[in-house]
């Protein structure tokens, strides 16, 4: 598993998102997020009030990352997101409208998109933690 300085050096374009996630959960929880998944409940990523606030603060950087990953996969951002666990559970009409609105530069209304924005925050948590690579287990840890 990479250290925080190594991850920041390897992904300078994601520095603000990486730091924002780590400031909430701490480096010690990265392996737990990888093992248990982002919905297991980590500091700052439990309650929709907190996750929506996180998403709205970091929306532009996250959206740039999503567009870049989707382009590498030759998919639209919507198509890529809807294949993930966090977004596949939403009905198609939410996928087509609300997710696209979150991805656009339009300002968001105060409340209606909390569930979608919560999913975006969890997506960020999971993907930042994946940048650290797989944890190294020794026999006594298994």
ZIZI-V942841 format. One record per helix or strand of 2 or more residues. SS is the DSSP state (hx for helix, st for strand). FROM is the first residue (numbers start at 1). LEN is the number of residues. If there is no record, write none. Layout:
BEGIN
SS | FROM | LEN
SS | FROM | LEN
END
This chain:
BEGIN
hx | 4 | 7
hx | 12 | 14
hx | 27 | 10
hx | 38 | 3
hx | 48 | 25
hx | 77 | 6
hx | 85 | 4
hx | 92 | 12
hx | 114 | 17
hx | 139 | 3
END
